């Protein structure tokens, strides 16, 4: 009985880890780039270079 319970919990944990780290990154669509304050004309990106 204990062996079955341990195997069941191990299977659930393994399934969760596979879904989180393998399945979701493969299925997830590429993230959109964030826009800049002037409509995409600057090259600052996420770094705040104080140019705007």
C-alpha positions as CSV (number, residue, x, y, z in Angstrom):
1,X,0.0,0.0,0.0
2,X,2.8,2.5,0.9
3,X,4.7,1.6,-2.3
4,X,1.6,2.4,-4.4
5,X,1.1,5.7,-2.6
6,X,4.8,6.7,-3.1
7,X,4.7,5.8,-6.8
8,X,1.5,7.8,-7.3
9,X,2.9,10.9,-5.6
10,X,6.2,10.5,-7.6
11,X,4.2,10.3,-10.8
12,X,2.2,13.4,-10.0
13,X,5.3,15.3,-9.1
14,X,7.1,14.2,-12.3
15,X,4.1,15.1,-14.4
16,X,4.0,18.6,-12.8
17,X,7.7,19.2,-13.4
18,X,7.5,18.0,-17.1
19,X,4.5,20.2,-17.7
20,X,6.2,23.3,-16.1
21,X,9.7,23.0,-17.6
22,X,9.2,21.1,-20.8
23,X,5.6,21.3,-22.2
24,X,4.8,25.0,-21.4
25,X,8.0,26.5,-23.0
26,X,7.4,24.4,-26.2
27,X,3.8,25.4,-26.5
28,X,4.1,29.0,-25.3
29,X,4.0,31.5,-28.0
30,X,7.0,33.9,-28.3
31,X,6.7,36.9,-26.1
32,X,6.1,40.3,-27.8
33,X,8.8,42.9,-27.4
34,X,7.9,45.8,-25.2
35,X,7.3,49.2,-26.8
36,X,9.3,52.3,-26.1
37,X,7.9,55.7,-25.0
38,X,8.3,57.3,-28.4
39,X,6.7,54.5,-30.4
40,X,9.7,52.3,-31.0
41,X,12.2,54.9,-32.4
42,X,14.7,54.6,-29.5
43,X,17.1,51.6,-29.0
44,X,16.9,51.7,-25.2
45,X,14.8,48.6,-24.6
46,X,14.5,47.7,-21.0
47,X,17.6,49.6,-19.8
48,X,16.8,53.1,-18.7
49,X,19.5,55.2,-20.3
50,X,17.8,58.5,-19.6
51,X,17.6,59.4,-23.3
52,X,13.9,60.2,-23.3
